[in-house]
């Protein structure tokens, strides 16, 4: 019997065995939570001048409702009143234990890579990495940190990767999907070289230090627009890496696009292939059809999952991309959290279910066990 013939069982069956969550957001207990990990120079700098970001807003965050309160589920606030994602014990109770999470990949979005001053940004990234270990991974072996780097200064970024390589507290290098320039450009190549040298995957989480409007037509009026166009930056980065030759130069680099959706991936591959055949002389470092690099080097997380009316259409997306390219994520504790017992209601075989909820991530990250 094929997977198409199976009943669209509730994914509650998947939650009965341990699964790997590829997107958990830890947060700071307060604005100065990173100070113990910063030198006096940078503590004084922040107290005196603050941190000037690449963005257009004077303060961290933006004017849209998602930033208030804390982009979080209403039930994700710990009893002590600290921000959602900041209290390990509450995270364990509400998510790790309740959903039988075997491993969880931490994706801090604390603004460390957003400072316009790259020296300050690098210091904040180092502080964020040490904070992740102290507050989370050293206290719960199920949690694995992401290496925060100052991507806009490749030399400083590689120094931080060198510092963390081989440390089993860390599962990946974290980049934002919105960089100052398209990520495939030469200035970023040392990051990919380091990732390949140490066999550390790269996770692109939506957002990042770009100072430009998220839409090619400017700033959107409504939150629903702003939230949707986040995915466009992921399209750009995938195309940039492929066409600039990143995967030809660094063929063993593994990349996962996180919280960026995935329905866009098949049409992007088809369109790139079609145009590449006609103008391939323009991109000499891209030596094969772009879709081949996508199948070789790119993975996707499931959250936020597209939700077509017909569940079989969702399954078609997974088949086009490949079940072996997809990894489950919840986005805990954010408001659009995907409950593993309710998400992805579509026909799946038991093998496909295990690939999606567990086996693909275990293979992709390689050093979780």
Steps between C-alpha positions, in 0.01 A plus 500: 500500500639841404501804725229648280271215603551549870252696710597858592576407858544768763868567558435419865639162400831673425514657843487157668864448413772754559541768238756770421386862505710709262382842618475596868547865596674574829473855626678725747354542847569875481678753279833464679505120514806491270702745711676227704648371174616841370819689582476827691573683174182373338287527815599865527441550127148359520418701812623819337407465135277197464524281192429663166335239280493456124124548507299817457353501849665681788446210736514123463195359327245671285161662502299185430289316763711183483764672712249558780492302710821311419364335181377226732212270582288642780556188709880506453570750778669332798336546842793718607406760239819469297470509119392183314798279416717637781414249773646153439287326761180636348622412148569147617156466654296663224688376195796262534334258741141551388579426135772240551771704328818299458712794382421866447703746293520844660458798267571819697363817341637743755642751251867413544564485124309823442744755642634740238835507683644161403742487792208545738298248300778241529521557875123461535511180292770353725296600805187342350683174439634483855157593637336215306738250658470635853123543503385211283726236345714435809183453703304283256682269258198494269567858398765593243614857435554684173828681441410867476744685272554855377434410138576850370865459603610164364833503685330550836237242405765237425675577830177416682447182296859397580428562867191275504594228252513162669288619794206260514285765662461648149316341211521761223612844388212747507451762231212733424314480173527880464867594467641834390592346162391175335673227698665332201738791440873452549515701821305220675693207352730454803192409705411221258860383486507472880167318504633243253834468676337419831199316350258732681164566330364851453150600607345805333227633726264764360600852595844649533702820478382633165426876514273483196123474471383136507292551186647593159227764489583654837363475853167318542204658676380195689648231719360222279700646210816535705466146634448354153786675320748357749506194276621702201840545659540122513432477124771760442760326713443159341529648151810699601684200645426288196570755226810648666650151514508448877401135471740441214786642705387342829304192392476344848328800659155415638245782529153502655247778444319552832156651554483608136228272368577261218225508234715750309788254456372289205395797280826680583697194388296464182536868411872512574560189291308645208688831501837344577481291183455818297753730669738260672802684360422783744556279805809288423536375860158336478595199294186288537126568495412695818250236607785251537672723756172541683465124524861462608553784748166647619258378768183662640320510832127445507390804697314696376342225292276593211146379563308430178136398526576160351752315718624307201628829353722544805634152445579589138721784624695257719539261207624775267755621754576153635402356838872463570543881473239593761551533877237567763499825700259655748620864535446476877401726680375728222135562427504295177639194683431169320381235743651163394170335588301719261733621226544350152168321464568302186546136398843369596654158532669412828840526330422847367370609839821392672712670235310823544481510880833343586733324258568785254608738775713235668684448172518869409650615831721193533634581849179490706564156652 
